[in-house]
């Protein structure tokens, strides 16, 4: 669609971190999200460019949340746009994923979408957008 295609075009031609941040910030705010992350998965490592709160990033790394984070786990399985929420049905109370979502919620990350993208050399990049608001499950990016 238009907004997402425009964002992908801007990312493709970005020649600096400032241009990348500008494109992601514009899309994030115009689409009703609070935060963004651009994650480039390279084998077992990841390069991350984000405006998520520093405290959350530190907590994420300390707790090795990449193992249960649905944005990461679903992107490794399929290249489909995913909607996620701390209120999603089927998350077992007390599970690692439940704890992850409770923790994320405390940092204002209640719901969002992730868009996996195939990149060069068989890699995957993920565009993730988060909000402190309840996700409207009929939401469409235009």
C-alpha positions as CSV (number, residue, x, y, z in Angstrom):
1,X,0.0,0.0,0.0
2,X,1.0,3.6,-0.3
3,X,2.4,4.5,3.1
4,X,4.3,1.3,3.6
5,X,5.7,1.4,0.0
6,X,6.8,5.0,0.5
7,X,8.6,4.0,3.7
8,X,10.3,1.1,2.0
9,X,11.4,3.4,-0.8
10,X,12.8,5.9,1.7
11,X,14.7,3.2,3.6
12,X,16.1,1.9,0.3
13,X,17.6,5.3,-0.6
14,X,18.6,6.4,2.9
15,X,22.4,7.1,2.9
16,X,22.7,8.0,6.5
17,X,21.3,7.2,9.9
18,X,19.6,10.6,10.0
19,X,17.7,9.8,6.7
20,X,16.7,6.4,8.0
21,X,15.5,7.9,11.3
22,X,13.6,10.6,9.5
23,X,11.8,8.0,7.3
24,X,10.9,5.8,10.3
25,X,9.9,8.7,12.5
26,X,7.5,10.1,9.9
27,X,5.9,6.8,9.2
28,X,5.6,6.0,12.9
29,X,3.8,9.2,13.8
30,X,1.6,9.3,10.7
31,X,0.4,5.8,11.3
32,X,-0.5,6.3,15.0
33,X,2.5,4.4,16.6
34,X,4.8,5.6,19.3
35,X,8.0,3.7,18.6
36,X,9.9,1.9,15.8
37,X,12.6,-0.6,15.4
38,X,14.5,-1.7,12.3
39,X,16.1,-5.0,13.0
40,X,18.5,-6.7,10.6
41,X,18.9,-10.4,11.6
42,X,22.2,-11.9,10.6
43,X,22.4,-15.5,11.7
44,X,22.4,-15.4,15.5
45,X,23.1,-11.7,15.7
46,X,21.0,-8.6,15.1
47,X,21.6,-5.0,14.1
48,X,19.0,-2.8,15.6
49,X,18.1,0.9,14.9
50,X,15.3,2.1,17.2
51,X,13.7,4.8,19.2
52,X,12.4,2.4,21.9
53,X,13.2,3.6,25.4
54,X,16.8,2.9,26.5
55,X,15.6,1.3,29.7
56,X,13.5,-1.2,27.7
57,X,16.4,-2.0,25.3
58,X,18.7,-2.7,28.3
59,X,16.0,-4.9,30.0
60,X,15.4,-6.7,26.7
61,X,19.1,-7.6,26.4
62,X,19.5,-8.6,30.1
63,X,16.5,-10.9,29.9
64,X,17.3,-12.4,26.5
65,X,13.9,-11.6,25.3
66,X,14.8,-12.2,21.7
67,X,14.0,-15.9,22.4
68,X,10.3,-15.2,23.2
69,X,9.7,-11.9,21.4
70,X,6.9,-12.7,18.8
71,X,8.3,-10.1,16.4
72,X,11.6,-12.0,16.2
73,X,10.2,-15.6,16.4
74,X,7.4,-15.1,13.8
75,X,9.8,-13.3,11.4
76,X,12.2,-16.3,11.5
77,X,9.2,-18.6,10.5
78,X,7.4,-16.5,7.9
79,X,7.6,-13.3,6.0
80,X,4.1,-12.1,6.9
81,X,3.0,-8.9,8.5
82,X,2.1,-9.7,12.1
83,X,0.0,-7.8,14.6
84,X,0.9,-8.3,18.2
85,X,-0.6,-7.3,21.5
86,X,0.1,-7.9,25.2
87,X,-3.7,-8.7,25.3
88,X,-3.6,-11.4,22.6
89,X,-5.6,-14.5,23.4
90,X,-3.8,-17.7,24.0
91,X,-0.8,-16.4,26.0
92,X,-0.6,-18.6,29.1
93,X,-0.4,-16.6,32.3
94,X,3.0,-17.0,33.9
95,X,4.7,-18.2,30.7
96,X,7.9,-16.6,29.4
97,X,5.9,-14.8,26.6
98,X,3.4,-13.5,29.2
99,X,6.2,-12.1,31.3
100,X,7.7,-10.5,28.2
101,X,4.5,-8.8,27.3
102,X,3.9,-7.6,30.9
103,X,7.4,-6.1,31.0
104,X,7.0,-4.5,27.5
105,X,3.7,-3.0,28.6
106,X,5.4,-1.3,31.6
107,X,7.6,0.5,29.1
108,X,4.6,1.7,26.9
109,X,4.8,-1.2,24.4
110,X,1.3,-2.6,24.4
111,X,0.6,-3.5,20.8
112,X,2.0,-3.1,17.3
113,X,2.8,-4.6,14.0
114,X,5.9,-6.2,12.5
115,X,6.8,-6.4,8.8
116,X,9.5,-8.9,7.9
117,X,11.5,-8.1,4.7
118,X,13.8,-10.4,2.8
119,X,17.1,-8.6,2.3
120,X,20.3,-9.6,0.5
121,X,22.3,-12.7,1.1
122,X,19.3,-14.6,2.5
123,X,18.9,-12.3,5.4
124,X,15.8,-10.9,7.1
125,X,15.1,-7.4,8.3
126,X,12.1,-6.5,10.4
127,X,10.3,-3.2,10.7
128,X,8.4,-3.1,14.0
129,X,6.1,-0.4,15.2
130,X,4.7,-0.2,18.7
131,X,2.1,1.7,20.6
132,X,1.0,2.2,24.1
133,X,-2.6,2.0,22.9
134,X,-4.7,-1.1,22.4
135,X,-4.3,-2.2,18.8
136,X,-7.3,-1.9,16.5
137,X,-7.3,-5.4,14.9
138,X,-8.9,-4.1,11.8
139,X,-6.2,-1.5,11.3
140,X,-4.8,-1.2,7.8
141,X,-1.7,0.8,6.8
142,X,-2.6,3.0,3.9
